[in-house]
Amino acid sequence: MIKFFRKIRQRLLSENKLSKYFLYAIGEIVLVVIGILIALQINNNNELNKQRAKEVQFLKNLKSDLIFEESELERYIEIRESIVNSAQIALEHFNGKPVENIQMFNYHTFNVGIWQEFQRNNNTFVELLNSGNFTLISNESIKNELLNLDLIHKQIISYREHLRNDMEHYFYDPWFRTVDLDPFAQSFVFYANNGDFNNEIKLSMEEIDRLINNTVFKNGFVVSVFTNSLIIDDYKKMKDLNNKVVELINTELKKDSN
């Protein structure tokens, strides 16, 4: 091809057809430029396709993380609601209701005291941020809602840390100082595993009375109800937002199947 164009130029020069030569040269330059532009466009399209493939894979991974996280949120909502329920039942006794079943009071007290933390399943989101690939997500709504999810979780962590500090002062400290936890723990574990109490375990009514008459200990249950209720509300917000992001991702992924 190069030899072909060279022969044409040589022939035009030998025939002293300078005007035609210049026109031909300009045309040849234009063709070269067009060829370069086409090559650049093809290269750009290939690069865009690669980026889109990476984006789609990230979206699929995000969706998988969010679906798993939703099931965990449901589980921890139930856990926190159970804690609030136990704290409210125990508070009835602090407010004058007689303790007729010591082991049931012990169960609810232990349930309030057990510490479980929700951990996010957000490995893909963290990878996107740390690798600088967050900009690969082209859908602004998805990006914004992912950031909103992160903000809600940070608020949950803040509530949780406040609750931990309060519980150490108001709940665990007077509890540990007042009772022998060994029979309490045995009774709780037996009930949790069997749905009934082991009647051979004897718990002291005197210890229960000391706890019920301890205002600091009572405040531990009050704090538990209040702060756990805030955490539950944020868990539910996260769950709803999780669903929304999954729907947005599904819509985005459908673009590639059309």
Buried (B, 14 or more C-beta within 10 A) or exposed (E): EEEEEEEBEEEBEEEEEEEBBEEBEEEEEEEEEEEEEEEEEEEEEEEEEEBBEEBBEBBEBBBBBBEEBBEBBEEBBEBBBBBBBBBBBBBEBBEEEEBEEBBBBBBBBBBBBEEEEBEBBBEBBEBBBEEEBBEBBEBEEBBEBBEBBBEBBEBBBEBBEEBEEBBEEBBBBBBEEBBEEEBBEBBBEBBEEEEEBEEEBEBBEEBBEBBBEBEEBBBBBBBBBBBBBBBBBBBEBBBEBBEBBBEBBEEBBEEEEE
